[in-house]
Amino acid sequence: MRYVFVGILATLLISMSSCVSTLAISVTPSDQTVARTEPPLSITSYSTTAHRLNYVQLYNTSNQVQNLDGWKLFYTVESVELLLTVQLNGLLAPGHSVLAADEVTVPSALFLYVAPEVYPTDTIRIAQIRLAAPDDSSYLDQIVAPTYPAGSPQTMYVTRNRSVTTGNYLTSFSNSVAPPAVLTQDMLYEYPETTSLRVIEVLANSRNCSPLEAAADCKEYVKIFNPTADSIDLGSYRLRTGYQGQAASSSNTAYLSGEIAPGGYLSFPISLVNSGGWVWIEDMFGMKRYDETMIEYANAGSESKKGLSWAQGADGLWGWASPKPNGENALLSLEETNSPTTAPKPCNPDQFRNPETGRCKKIETQASLTPCRADQYRSEETNRCRNIATASSLTPCAANQYRSPETNRCRNLATTSSSLVPCKAGQYRSTETNRCRSLTTAASELKPCEANQERNPDTNRCRKSVLGDADVGFEVVDTPASSDETLSWLVLGGVGFASLGYAGWEWRRELMGGVSKLLGLLPFVK
C-alpha cells in the first residue's frame, strides 16, 4: 500500500512540474537588424601593380539610376585596409560604367586619384578590393580578391567574365598581363532641369473601331505640343499617368522618342482610366517630375463622352473636343458636347446605321438573293427559302379517324359506348377507374375471422390477436451501459482504493497497536 501511495504522489508531482515548465516560456524583442541585399554597383574590371591600385571600373547592374554619393573604395595591403583617396558622386544610369583611376594610368577617367610609387623590386601585393555601400543604405559590400599566378609580373589586368548567352556579368574573373585596348566609360546621367513641352489633349475613352481600322483615335492617347521655336529631342522624357504614390509601370508609362518640330504636335498611346485622372511629363528615369506639365482630365466614362477628347483651346481653357491626334485642337460647343450623335462616323453608301447598336450594317438588296424554287417561299424573319407544305401532301384519315390540329396526325374516333365492354350482371362501372366492380356489399363479402384473430380496421383483413402490455405509445428499448459510465465506476473505485491506502498509511501505528492488543487478548497467543 505504501508503494501505491508513493507512486500516486510521484505522478502528481511530475504532472505539476511539466505544467510549470510549459508555461514558463521566456520572450525576447524582435530582431531589428535590417536585411541587406546585393549592391546595384559591381566591380567589373581593375588593375594592380604590386601594392598599387591602377584603376577600378564600376558598372550599374540595376534598372534604375544609382546615386554614387557615399560609395567608397578600399584596398588591403599586408592585412591593412586603406581608403582609396577618390570621391565618387553623381548619377549613373542603368547599364552604364564609370572609371576611378590613377591620373597617370587612365588620365581620362571620371574619378582620378594619385597612386603611390612602386619600385621594380616591390613584391607586396594587394590582397583584396572592397566596394563599400553608403552607411545609410541596406546594400552589402562587394569584395573581390585578386589571384596572382606563380611567376606573374608586378602588373596584372583583371576583367569580370560575361555570359555568352545573356551578356550578364558572372562572378568569375580572368587575368591578363597585357593591358586592354580600351576601357568602357559612360558619362554621368543629368536630367533636364525644365521642359517647354506641354500636354494639350487626352483621349481617355476612344470610340469603337473595326479591327481593320487603323485611325489614331481608335486608341487612347496623350498629345503634346512644342510651343518653342526650336526642335526638342524627346528621348530624355516619358509620359506618366496615375495618382500620388503610384509607382511607374508598363501600363501607366510611355517612353517618348523622336524629335518634335517647333510648334508641332505628337500623340503617344498610353493606357488611361475613363473616370478621370492626371497626366504629366518626367525625365526618362523618373528622377525629375515637371509639375508645369501636369494636367487633370475630366471623367469620360459616360456614353455621351465616348470618342471625345479632353483638350485645351486657344484661350487656354479646357473642354471636350473632337479628337485631333496630330493637329490643332477643335473644341466643341456645349450643344455638340451634350449630343451623343457628334462622334459616330457616317456609314458608307451601301450601309445603314442599326438603331439598336448604332453600328453600320450592309444593305442587302433583293438582287443579291438567290430566287426560291416554285415549291418554296422566302421567310420574312430569316430571309431564307422554306418549303411550302400543302394539305394535299397529307394522307387522308380513315372513316373512324380524325386529324389532330395539334400534331396534324390521324386519331381514332373512339366513343364511350362503342369502346367499353358492358359490365356483367351484379356489377357496376367505377367513375374513377372506368372498370367494372361487384355490386355486393363489403359485409356480405367478408369472411368471419377465427377465434384467435381480429379484423384490421385499416386493411379489413383478419390478423392474430396480440396479447401483452397496454400500448404506451412508444417502443421500450434496452439501453446498454456506455463506456463513459464504466470508466466513471473504475475511476471511483480507484480513488476509493487510493483513499483507503492513504488512510492506512497515515494511521499505520494506531492500526498496528490495535491489532497487537487484540492478539494479546487471545488465550492462545502468548
C-alpha positions as CSV (number, residue, x, y, z in Angstrom):
1,M,0.0,0.0,0.0
2,R,2.9,2.3,0.8
3,Y,4.3,1.9,-2.7
4,V,0.9,2.6,-4.3
5,F,0.7,5.9,-2.4
6,V,4.2,6.8,-3.3
7,G,3.5,6.1,-7.0
8,I,0.4,8.3,-7.0
9,L,2.3,11.2,-5.3
10,A,5.2,11.0,-7.8
11,T,2.8,11.1,-10.7
12,L,1.1,14.2,-9.3
13,L,4.5,15.9,-8.8
14,I,5.7,15.1,-12.3
15,S,2.4,16.4,-13.8
16,M,2.8,19.7,-11.9
17,S,6.4,20.2,-12.9
18,S,5.6,19.6,-16.6
19,C,2.8,22.2,-16.4
20,V,5.1,24.7,-14.9
21,S,7.8,24.2,-17.5
22,T,5.3,24.6,-20.3
23,L,4.1,27.9,-19.0
24,A,7.5,29.4,-18.2
25,I,8.5,30.5,-21.8
26,S,10.8,33.4,-22.0
27,V,10.3,36.2,-24.5
28,T,12.8,38.5,-26.3
29,P,12.5,41.6,-28.5
30,S,12.3,41.0,-32.3
31,D,15.5,41.3,-34.3
32,Q,15.8,44.8,-35.6
33,T,18.7,44.0,-38.0
34,V,17.9,45.3,-41.5
35,A,18.2,42.6,-44.1
36,R,20.8,43.6,-46.6
37,T,20.7,42.9,-50.3
38,E,23.2,42.7,-53.1
39,P,24.6,46.1,-54.3
40,P,23.4,47.6,-57.5
41,L,27.0,48.5,-58.4
42,S,29.6,45.9,-59.3
43,I,33.4,45.9,-59.8
44,T,33.8,44.7,-63.4
45,S,37.5,45.4,-64.1
46,Y,40.6,46.5,-62.2
47,S,44.4,46.6,-62.4
48,T,47.2,46.3,-59.8
49,T,50.9,46.9,-59.8
50,A,52.4,45.3,-56.7
51,H,50.7,47.3,-53.8
52,R,49.3,50.0,-56.1
53,L,45.7,50.0,-57.5
54,N,45.9,51.4,-61.0
55,Y,42.1,51.6,-61.8
56,V,38.7,50.2,-60.9
57,Q,35.7,50.0,-63.2
58,L,32.2,50.2,-61.7
59,Y,29.0,49.0,-63.5
60,N,25.3,49.7,-62.7
61,T,23.6,46.3,-62.8
62,S,20.2,47.6,-61.8
63,N,17.4,49.0,-64.0
64,Q,17.3,52.3,-62.1
65,V,19.6,55.3,-61.8
66,Q,22.1,55.0,-58.9
67,N,23.5,57.8,-56.9
68,L,27.2,57.4,-56.4
69,D,27.3,59.7,-53.4
70,G,28.6,57.9,-50.3
71,W,30.1,54.9,-52.1
72,K,33.8,54.2,-51.2
73,L,36.6,52.1,-52.4
74,F,39.1,50.3,-50.1
75,Y,42.1,48.0,-50.8
76,T,44.0,45.8,-48.4
77,V,47.8,45.5,-48.3
78,E,49.5,43.2,-45.8
79,S,46.3,42.9,-43.7
80,V,46.0,46.7,-43.6
81,E,42.9,48.2,-45.3
82,L,43.4,51.5,-47.0
83,L,40.8,54.0,-48.3
84,L,41.2,55.0,-51.9
85,T,41.5,58.8,-52.0
86,V,38.8,59.4,-54.5
87,Q,35.3,60.9,-54.0
88,L,32.5,59.2,-56.0
89,N,29.5,61.3,-56.8
90,G,26.8,61.9,-59.5
91,L,24.1,59.7,-61.1
92,L,24.9,56.5,-63.0
93,A,22.3,55.3,-65.5
94,P,21.3,51.7,-65.7
95,G,23.8,49.6,-67.7
96,H,26.5,52.3,-67.7
97,S,30.1,52.2,-66.4
98,V,32.5,54.7,-64.8
99,L,36.2,54.5,-64.0
100,A,38.1,55.5,-60.9
101,A,41.8,55.5,-61.9
102,D,45.3,56.8,-61.2
103,E,45.8,60.0,-63.1
104,V,48.9,58.5,-64.8
105,T,47.4,55.2,-65.8
106,V,44.0,56.4,-67.2
107,P,44.1,60.2,-67.3
108,S,40.6,60.5,-68.9
109,A,38.8,58.6,-66.1
110,L,35.9,60.5,-64.5
111,F,37.3,60.0,-61.0
112,L,41.1,60.5,-60.6
113,Y,43.4,59.9,-57.7
114,V,47.2,59.7,-57.1
115,A,48.6,56.2,-56.5
116,P,51.8,55.5,-54.5
117,E,55.1,54.9,-56.3
118,V,56.1,51.3,-56.9
119,Y,59.7,50.2,-57.3
120,P,60.7,47.2,-59.5
121,T,61.8,45.2,-56.5
122,D,58.5,45.5,-54.7
123,T,56.9,42.1,-54.1
124,I,54.0,43.2,-51.8
125,R,50.6,42.6,-53.5
126,I,47.1,43.9,-53.0
127,A,45.1,41.2,-51.1
128,Q,41.5,42.4,-51.8
129,I,39.4,45.3,-53.1
130,R,36.2,46.4,-51.3
131,L,33.4,48.5,-52.7
132,A,31.6,49.9,-49.6
133,A,27.9,50.9,-49.8
134,P,26.8,54.2,-48.1
135,D,26.3,53.9,-44.4
136,D,22.6,54.6,-44.5
137,S,21.9,52.0,-47.2
138,S,20.8,48.4,-47.0
139,Y,23.3,47.1,-49.5
140,L,26.1,44.6,-48.9
141,D,29.7,45.5,-49.6
142,Q,31.3,43.8,-52.6
143,I,34.7,42.3,-52.2
144,V,37.0,40.9,-54.8
145,A,40.2,39.1,-54.1
146,P,42.9,39.1,-56.8
147,T,44.7,35.9,-57.6
148,Y,48.3,36.0,-58.8
149,P,49.7,33.0,-60.7
150,A,53.2,31.9,-59.8
151,G,55.8,33.9,-61.7
152,S,53.3,36.6,-62.8
153,P,54.7,40.2,-63.3
154,Q,54.0,43.0,-61.0
155,T,51.2,44.5,-63.1
156,M,48.0,42.4,-63.7
157,Y,44.8,43.3,-65.6
158,V,41.6,41.6,-64.3
159,T,38.2,41.6,-66.1
160,R,34.9,40.0,-64.9
161,N,33.6,37.4,-67.3
162,R,30.3,37.7,-69.1
163,S,27.7,35.1,-70.1
164,V,27.8,34.3,-73.8
165,T,24.0,33.8,-73.9
166,T,22.7,36.6,-71.8
167,G,25.6,39.1,-71.7
168,N,25.2,39.5,-67.9
169,Y,28.3,39.6,-65.7
170,L,29.3,36.5,-63.9
171,T,31.1,36.0,-60.6
172,S,34.4,34.8,-62.1
173,F,37.3,36.9,-63.4
174,S,40.0,36.5,-66.0
175,N,43.7,37.6,-65.5
176,S,45.8,39.1,-68.2
177,V,49.4,40.5,-68.3
178,A,48.5,42.7,-71.3
179,P,46.5,45.9,-70.9
180,P,43.1,46.1,-72.5
181,A,42.9,48.1,-75.8
182,V,40.1,50.3,-74.5
183,L,38.1,50.6,-71.3
184,T,34.4,51.3,-71.2
185,Q,33.3,54.5,-69.5
186,D,30.0,56.5,-69.8
187,M,29.1,60.0,-68.9
188,L,27.1,60.5,-65.7
189,Y,23.4,61.0,-66.1
190,E,22.0,64.5,-65.9
191,Y,18.2,65.1,-66.3
192,P,16.8,68.3,-67.9
193,E,16.0,70.8,-65.2
194,T,13.0,72.1,-67.1
195,T,11.0,71.4,-70.2
196,S,8.9,73.5,-72.6
197,L,6.7,70.6,-73.7
198,R,3.1,70.8,-72.8
199,V,0.2,68.3,-72.6
200,I,-2.8,69.7,-74.5
201,E,-5.1,66.8,-75.3
202,V,-6.1,63.5,-73.6
203,L,-8.3,60.8,-75.2
204,A,-9.3,58.5,-72.4
205,N,-12.4,56.7,-73.9
206,S,-11.8,56.1,-77.6
207,R,-14.6,55.1,-79.9
208,N,-15.3,51.5,-81.0
209,C,-13.5,50.8,-84.3
210,S,-13.4,47.9,-86.7
211,P,-10.4,45.6,-86.4
212,L,-9.4,46.7,-89.9
213,E,-9.4,50.4,-89.0
214,A,-6.1,51.9,-88.0
215,A,-7.1,55.5,-87.2
216,A,-5.2,57.2,-84.4
217,D,-8.3,58.0,-82.4
218,C,-9.2,54.3,-82.2
219,K,-6.8,54.1,-79.2
220,E,-6.3,56.1,-76.1
221,Y,-3.6,58.7,-76.4
222,V,-2.0,61.8,-75.0
223,K,-0.9,64.7,-77.3
224,I,2.0,67.0,-76.5
225,F,2.8,70.4,-78.0
226,N,6.1,72.2,-78.6
227,P,5.4,75.9,-78.2
228,T,9.1,77.0,-78.8
229,A,11.0,78.0,-82.0
230,D,13.4,75.1,-81.6
231,S,13.1,71.3,-82.1
232,I,13.1,69.3,-78.9
233,D,14.6,65.8,-78.6
234,L,12.0,63.6,-76.8
235,G,14.4,60.8,-75.9
236,S,15.0,62.4,-72.5
237,Y,11.4,62.3,-71.4
238,R,8.5,59.9,-70.6
239,L,4.7,60.3,-70.1
240,R,3.2,59.3,-66.8
241,T,-0.4,58.9,-65.7
242,G,-1.8,58.0,-62.3
243,Y,-2.0,59.5,-58.9
244,Q,0.2,60.4,-56.0
245,G,2.3,57.5,-54.6
246,Q,1.7,55.2,-57.6
247,A,4.9,53.6,-59.0
248,A,5.7,53.7,-62.6
249,S,4.7,50.6,-64.6
250,S,4.4,49.4,-68.2
251,S,0.6,50.3,-68.1
252,N,0.9,53.9,-66.8
253,T,4.2,54.9,-68.5
254,A,5.0,55.8,-72.1
255,Y,8.6,56.5,-73.2
256,L,8.9,59.3,-75.7
257,S,11.1,59.1,-78.8
258,G,12.0,61.1,-81.8
259,E,12.0,64.8,-82.3
260,I,9.1,67.3,-82.2
261,A,9.3,70.3,-84.5
262,P,8.8,73.9,-83.5
263,G,5.0,74.4,-83.0
264,G,4.5,70.7,-83.7
265,Y,2.1,68.2,-82.2
266,L,2.8,64.5,-81.5
267,S,0.5,61.9,-79.9
268,F,1.6,58.8,-77.9
269,P,-0.6,55.8,-77.0
270,I,-1.0,55.2,-73.3
271,S,-3.5,53.4,-71.0
272,L,-5.9,55.8,-69.3
273,V,-8.8,55.3,-66.9
274,N,-12.1,56.6,-68.2
275,S,-13.1,58.1,-64.8
276,G,-10.6,60.9,-64.9
277,G,-7.0,61.3,-63.6
278,W,-3.7,63.1,-64.0
279,V,-1.1,63.2,-66.8
280,W,2.4,64.7,-66.6
281,I,5.9,64.6,-68.2
282,E,9.0,63.5,-66.3
283,D,12.6,62.6,-67.3
284,M,13.2,59.2,-68.8
285,F,14.2,57.6,-65.5
286,G,11.6,59.3,-63.3
287,M,14.2,61.3,-61.3
288,K,12.6,64.7,-62.1
289,R,8.9,65.4,-62.5
290,Y,7.9,68.5,-64.4
291,D,4.9,69.9,-62.5
292,E,4.2,72.6,-65.0
293,T,3.2,69.9,-67.5
294,M,0.7,68.2,-65.1
295,I,-3.0,68.4,-66.1
296,E,-6.1,66.8,-64.7
297,Y,-8.5,65.4,-67.4
298,A,-12.3,65.1,-66.8
299,N,-14.4,62.0,-66.4
300,A,-15.1,60.4,-69.9
301,G,-16.8,57.3,-68.7
302,S,-20.3,58.2,-69.9
303,E,-21.7,57.1,-73.3
304,S,-22.1,60.7,-74.4
305,K,-18.3,61.3,-73.9
306,K,-17.2,58.2,-75.7
307,G,-15.0,59.1,-78.6
308,L,-14.5,62.7,-77.3
309,S,-11.1,64.1,-76.0
310,W,-10.4,66.5,-73.2
311,A,-8.4,69.3,-74.9
312,Q,-7.0,72.8,-74.3
313,G,-8.4,75.5,-76.5
314,A,-6.6,78.5,-78.0
315,D,-7.7,80.6,-75.0
316,G,-6.0,78.2,-72.6
317,L,-9.4,76.8,-71.3
318,W,-10.1,73.1,-71.3
319,G,-13.2,71.3,-72.7
320,W,-14.5,68.5,-74.8
321,A,-13.3,68.2,-78.4
322,S,-13.3,66.0,-81.5
323,P,-10.0,64.0,-81.4
324,K,-7.1,65.6,-83.4
325,P,-4.1,63.4,-82.7
326,N,-1.7,65.3,-85.0
327,G,-3.2,68.8,-85.3
328,E,-4.6,71.8,-83.6
329,N,-7.4,71.1,-81.1
330,A,-11.0,71.5,-82.2
331,L,-13.2,72.2,-79.1
332,L,-16.9,71.5,-79.4
333,S,-19.8,73.8,-78.4
334,L,-21.9,73.0,-75.4
335,E,-24.7,71.7,-77.6
336,E,-22.3,69.5,-79.5
337,T,-20.7,68.2,-76.3
338,N,-24.0,67.1,-74.9
339,S,-25.2,65.5,-78.2
340,P,-24.3,61.8,-78.5
341,T,-24.6,61.9,-82.3
342,T,-21.5,64.0,-82.9
343,A,-18.9,61.2,-82.5
344,P,-20.2,58.5,-84.9
345,K,-18.6,58.3,-88.3
346,P,-21.1,58.4,-91.3
347,C,-21.9,55.0,-92.9
348,N,-20.9,54.1,-96.4
349,P,-23.5,54.5,-99.2
350,D,-24.1,50.7,-99.2
351,Q,-24.7,50.6,-95.4
352,F,-27.2,51.8,-92.9
353,R,-27.0,52.5,-89.2
354,N,-28.6,50.0,-86.9
355,P,-30.8,51.9,-84.5
356,E,-30.3,49.4,-81.7
357,T,-26.5,49.0,-81.8
358,G,-25.6,52.3,-83.6
359,R,-23.3,50.4,-86.0
360,C,-23.2,50.4,-89.7
361,K,-24.5,47.3,-91.5
362,K,-24.5,46.3,-95.1
363,I,-27.8,46.8,-97.1
364,E,-28.8,43.6,-98.7
365,T,-30.8,44.0,-101.9
366,Q,-33.2,41.6,-103.5
367,A,-30.9,41.3,-106.4
368,S,-28.2,39.7,-104.2
369,L,-30.6,37.0,-103.0
370,T,-30.9,33.7,-104.9
371,P,-34.6,33.2,-106.0
372,C,-36.6,30.5,-104.2
373,R,-37.9,27.4,-106.1
374,A,-41.5,27.0,-107.2
375,D,-42.4,24.8,-104.1
376,Q,-40.7,27.3,-101.7
377,Y,-41.3,30.8,-100.2
378,R,-39.0,33.4,-98.6
379,S,-39.3,33.7,-94.8
380,E,-39.7,37.3,-93.6
381,E,-37.9,36.6,-90.3
382,T,-34.8,34.7,-91.6
383,N,-34.9,35.9,-95.3
384,R,-34.3,32.2,-96.3
385,C,-36.3,29.9,-98.6
386,R,-38.6,27.4,-96.9
387,N,-40.8,24.5,-98.4
388,I,-44.5,25.2,-99.0
389,A,-46.3,22.4,-97.1
390,T,-49.9,21.9,-98.5
391,A,-52.7,19.8,-97.3
392,S,-52.7,17.7,-100.4
393,S,-49.4,16.1,-99.3
394,L,-51.0,14.6,-96.2
395,T,-52.5,11.0,-96.3
396,P,-56.3,11.1,-95.7
397,C,-57.5,9.7,-92.4
398,A,-59.7,6.6,-92.2
399,A,-63.5,6.8,-91.7
400,N,-63.3,6.1,-88.0
401,Q,-60.4,8.7,-87.5
402,Y,-59.9,12.4,-87.4
403,R,-56.9,14.7,-87.9
404,S,-55.5,16.3,-84.7
405,P,-55.0,20.1,-85.1
406,E,-52.0,19.9,-82.6
407,T,-50.0,17.1,-84.1
408,N,-51.5,17.0,-87.6
409,R,-51.8,13.2,-87.2
410,C,-54.9,10.9,-87.6
411,R,-56.5,9.7,-84.3
412,N,-59.4,7.2,-83.7
413,L,-62.9,8.5,-83.2
414,A,-63.4,6.2,-80.1
415,T,-66.7,6.8,-78.1
416,T,-67.6,5.6,-74.7
417,S,-70.4,3.4,-75.8
418,S,-68.5,1.6,-78.6
419,S,-65.1,1.2,-77.0
420,L,-66.1,0.0,-73.4
421,V,-67.2,-3.6,-72.8
422,P,-70.6,-3.7,-71.0
423,C,-70.4,-4.8,-67.3
424,K,-71.9,-8.2,-66.2
425,A,-75.0,-8.6,-64.1
426,G,-74.3,-7.8,-60.5
427,Q,-71.5,-5.2,-61.5
428,Y,-71.3,-1.5,-62.0
429,R,-68.7,0.8,-63.7
430,S,-66.5,2.8,-61.4
431,T,-66.4,6.5,-62.3
432,E,-62.8,6.7,-61.0
433,T,-61.2,3.8,-62.9
434,N,-63.9,3.2,-65.6
435,R,-63.7,-0.5,-64.7
436,C,-66.5,-2.9,-63.7
437,R,-66.9,-3.7,-59.9
438,S,-69.2,-6.1,-58.0
439,L,-72.4,-4.6,-56.5
440,T,-72.2,-6.9,-53.4
441,T,-71.6,-5.1,-50.1
442,A,-68.5,-5.3,-48.1
443,A,-70.3,-7.0,-45.2
444,S,-71.5,-9.9,-47.4
445,E,-68.1,-10.5,-48.9
446,L,-66.1,-10.6,-45.6
447,K,-65.4,-14.0,-44.1
448,P,-65.7,-14.2,-40.4
449,C,-62.3,-14.2,-38.5
450,E,-61.3,-17.2,-36.4
451,A,-61.5,-17.2,-32.6
452,N,-57.8,-16.2,-32.1
453,Q,-58.0,-13.4,-34.8
454,E,-59.3,-9.9,-35.2
455,R,-60.2,-7.7,-38.2
456,N,-57.7,-5.0,-39.1
457,P,-59.8,-1.7,-39.5
458,D,-57.2,-0.4,-42.0
459,T,-56.9,-3.3,-44.4
460,N,-60.2,-5.1,-43.4
461,R,-58.2,-8.3,-43.1
462,C,-58.0,-10.9,-40.3
463,R,-54.9,-10.9,-38.1
464,K,-53.8,-12.7,-34.9
465,S,-54.9,-11.1,-31.7
466,V,-51.8,-9.6,-29.9
467,L,-51.8,-10.1,-26.1
468,G,-49.4,-8.2,-23.9
469,D,-48.9,-4.9,-22.2
470,A,-51.1,-2.0,-23.0
471,D,-50.0,0.3,-25.8
472,V,-47.9,3.1,-24.2
473,G,-47.3,5.0,-27.4
474,F,-43.5,4.3,-27.6
475,E,-41.1,1.3,-28.0
476,V,-39.3,0.0,-25.0
477,V,-35.6,-0.3,-25.8
478,D,-32.8,-1.7,-23.6
479,T,-30.1,0.9,-23.1
480,P,-26.6,-0.6,-22.8
481,A,-24.2,0.9,-20.4
482,S,-21.9,3.5,-22.1
483,S,-18.2,3.4,-22.0
484,D,-18.2,6.7,-20.0
485,E,-20.3,5.1,-17.3
486,T,-17.9,2.1,-17.0
487,L,-14.9,4.5,-16.8
488,S,-16.6,6.5,-14.1
489,W,-17.1,3.4,-11.9
490,L,-13.4,2.4,-12.5
491,V,-12.2,5.9,-11.6
492,L,-14.4,6.0,-8.5
493,G,-13.1,2.6,-7.4
494,G,-9.5,3.7,-8.0
495,V,-10.0,6.9,-6.0
496,G,-11.6,4.9,-3.1
497,F,-8.8,2.4,-3.1
498,A,-6.2,5.1,-3.1
499,S,-8.0,6.9,-0.2
500,L,-8.1,3.7,1.9
501,G,-4.4,3.2,1.2
502,Y,-3.6,6.7,2.3
503,A,-5.6,6.4,5.4
504,G,-3.9,3.1,6.3
505,W,-0.5,4.7,5.8
506,E,-1.4,7.7,8.0
507,W,-2.8,5.6,10.8
508,R,-0.4,2.6,10.5
509,R,0.9,3.0,14.0
510,E,-2.6,3.1,15.6
511,L,-3.8,0.2,13.5
512,M,-0.7,-1.9,14.4
513,G,-1.2,-1.1,18.1
514,G,-4.8,-2.1,18.0
515,V,-4.0,-5.4,16.2
516,S,-1.3,-6.1,18.9
517,K,-3.8,-5.5,21.7
518,L,-6.4,-7.8,20.0
519,L,-3.9,-10.5,19.6
520,G,-2.8,-10.1,23.3
521,L,-6.4,-10.8,24.4
522,L,-6.5,-14.2,22.6
523,P,-5.7,-17.0,25.0
524,F,-3.7,-19.0,22.5
525,V,-1.3,-16.1,21.8
526,K,1.5,-15.9,24.4
